[in-house]
Amino acid sequence: MFKLRACLLPFALFAAAQPQVALAQSCVSENDISALYVYSMPTVIEATRNSCDQVLARDGFLARNGNSLIGKYAELKGDAWPSARRAILAMADMRGGIQGQARIRDLNLSELLTSLPDDVARPLADAFIVEKVAQKVEPRNCGKYERVAEAIAEIEPHTAATLVGTLVGLVGAKEAEICTTE
């Protein structure tokens, strides 16, 4: 139980940094999903590379070109942050936490909303993303993750983000209801 609470604390603090108006959101826009994709990619790629370190070839795509791919997305993180943050908070609010995790008891989110600046919230978000990726990465799939990374490396980040946001809008997401854009 302690481990679960310890894992949830950074996310709860991160989610609390959202503007109060985001708490009332009932869905996540495709644009916010796209921004979340752009924002999270450097962290996701690095966390995947670290989790797959013992499995992937030393001369594979992520070993040779991972830093370049991370850099392409890292340049865009700052601009993507406001919308990505809105998406994360909306998903957490809709489900009582990402993937239905309970919120930490007695944590006054309203107080944290007004007191947590972006320079504190962003590293907490990154830590949360690393933790979630580490939980989800399966060593037997590391080769597939690397092939996906190699394929997306050929696509301009904003184009890839639009593709991801639109696809999530088409198929849905278990963490959130996606707003209709038509």
C-alpha positions in Angstrom: 0.0 0.0 0.0 2.9 2.4 0.8 4.4 1.8 -2.6 1.1 2.6 -4.3 0.8 5.9 -2.4 4.5 6.8 -3.1 3.9 6.2 -6.8 0.7 8.3 -6.7 2.2 11.3 -4.9 4.2 12.8 -7.8 1.2 12.5 -10.1 -1.2 14.0 -7.5 1.2 16.9 -7.1 1.6 17.3 -10.8 -2.2 17.1 -11.5 -2.7 19.7 -8.8 -0.7 22.2 -10.8 -3.6 22.5 -13.4 -5.8 25.5 -13.6 -9.0 25.0 -11.6 -11.1 25.2 -14.7 -9.5 22.0 -16.0 -11.0 20.1 -13.0 -14.4 20.4 -14.5 -13.4 19.0 -17.9 -15.5 16.0 -18.9 -13.4 15.0 -21.9 -9.9 15.4 -23.4 -9.5 17.0 -26.8 -7.6 15.4 -29.6 -5.3 18.5 -29.6 -4.5 18.0 -25.9 -3.8 14.3 -26.6 -1.5 15.4 -29.4 0.3 17.8 -27.1 0.6 15.0 -24.5 2.2 12.8 -27.1 4.8 15.5 -28.0 5.5 16.4 -24.4 5.9 12.8 -23.2 7.9 11.4 -26.1 11.4 12.3 -24.9 10.7 10.8 -21.5 8.9 7.8 -23.0 11.8 7.0 -25.4 14.4 7.4 -22.7 12.5 5.3 -20.2 11.8 2.6 -22.8 15.5 2.6 -23.8 16.5 2.2 -20.2 13.9 -0.6 -19.5 15.1 -2.4 -22.6 18.8 -1.9 -22.1 19.5 -5.6 -21.5 17.4 -6.7 -24.4 18.2 -4.4 -27.3 21.2 -4.6 -29.6 24.1 -2.2 -28.7 24.0 -1.1 -32.4 20.2 -1.0 -32.7 18.2 2.1 -33.7 17.7 3.4 -30.1 21.4 3.0 -29.3 22.4 4.8 -32.5 19.6 7.3 -33.0 17.7 7.5 -29.7 19.3 10.7 -28.6 18.5 12.4 -31.9 14.9 11.3 -31.7 14.6 12.4 -28.1 16.1 15.8 -29.2 13.5 16.3 -31.9 10.7 16.0 -29.4 12.5 17.7 -26.5 12.7 20.9 -28.5 8.9 21.0 -28.6 8.2 20.0 -24.9 7.9 23.6 -23.6 5.3 24.6 -26.1 3.3 21.4 -25.6 3.3 21.6 -21.8 0.2 23.7 -21.2 -2.0 21.4 -23.3 -0.3 18.2 -22.1 -0.8 19.2 -18.5 -4.5 19.9 -19.2 -4.8 16.4 -20.8 -3.1 14.7 -17.8 -5.3 16.5 -15.3 -8.5 15.8 -17.2 -7.7 12.1 -17.5 -6.9 11.9 -13.8 -10.0 13.8 -12.9 -12.3 11.6 -15.1 -11.0 8.4 -13.6 -10.1 9.4 -10.1 -6.5 9.1 -11.2 -4.8 7.6 -14.3 -6.3 4.2 -15.0 -8.7 4.4 -12.1 -6.1 4.8 -9.3 -7.5 6.4 -6.2 -6.4 9.8 -5.2 -4.3 10.3 -2.1 -6.6 11.0 0.9 -6.6 14.4 2.5 -4.5 16.0 -0.2 -6.0 19.4 -0.8 -5.7 19.7 -4.6 -7.2 23.2 -4.6 -4.3 24.5 -2.5 -1.7 22.8 -4.6 -3.4 24.1 -7.8 -2.4 27.6 -6.9 1.0 26.9 -5.3 2.8 24.5 -7.7 4.7 26.4 -10.4 5.5 24.8 -13.8 9.2 24.4 -13.0 8.1 22.1 -10.2 5.2 20.4 -12.0 7.1 19.4 -15.1 9.8 17.3 -13.4 7.0 15.6 -11.4 5.2 14.8 -14.6 8.3 13.4 -16.2 8.9 11.2 -13.1 5.4 10.0 -13.3 5.8 9.2 -17.0 9.0 7.3 -16.4 7.3 5.3 -13.6 4.3 4.4 -15.9 6.6 3.4 -18.8 8.7 1.2 -16.5 5.6 -0.6 -15.3 4.3 -1.1 -18.9 7.4 -2.1 -20.8 7.6 -5.8 -21.3 11.1 -7.1 -22.3 9.6 -9.5 -24.8 8.3 -6.5 -26.7 11.4 -4.3 -26.7 12.2 -5.1 -30.4 8.7 -3.9 -31.3 9.1 -0.7 -29.3 12.4 -0.1 -31.1 10.7 -0.6 -34.5 8.0 1.9 -33.6 10.6 4.4 -32.5 12.5 3.9 -35.8 9.2 4.4 -37.8 8.2 7.6 -36.0 11.7 9.0 -36.4 10.8 9.5 -40.1 7.7 11.5 -39.3 7.8 15.2 -38.3 6.8 15.4 -34.6 3.7 17.6 -35.1 2.5 15.3 -37.9 3.0 12.2 -35.7 1.2 14.0 -32.8 -1.8 14.9 -35.0 -1.9 11.3 -36.2 -1.9 10.0 -32.6 -4.5 12.5 -31.4 -6.8 11.7 -34.3 -6.4 7.9 -33.9 -7.1 8.2 -30.1 -10.2 10.2 -31.1 -11.3 7.4 -33.4 -10.7 4.4 -31.2 -10.9 6.0 -27.7 -8.8 5.6 -24.6 -9.5 3.7 -21.5 -8.1 6.5 -19.4 -10.3 9.2 -20.8 -13.3 10.2 -22.8 -12.2 12.0 -25.9 -14.1 15.1 -27.0 -15.7 15.0 -30.3 -14.3 17.6 -32.8 -16.9 17.5 -35.6 
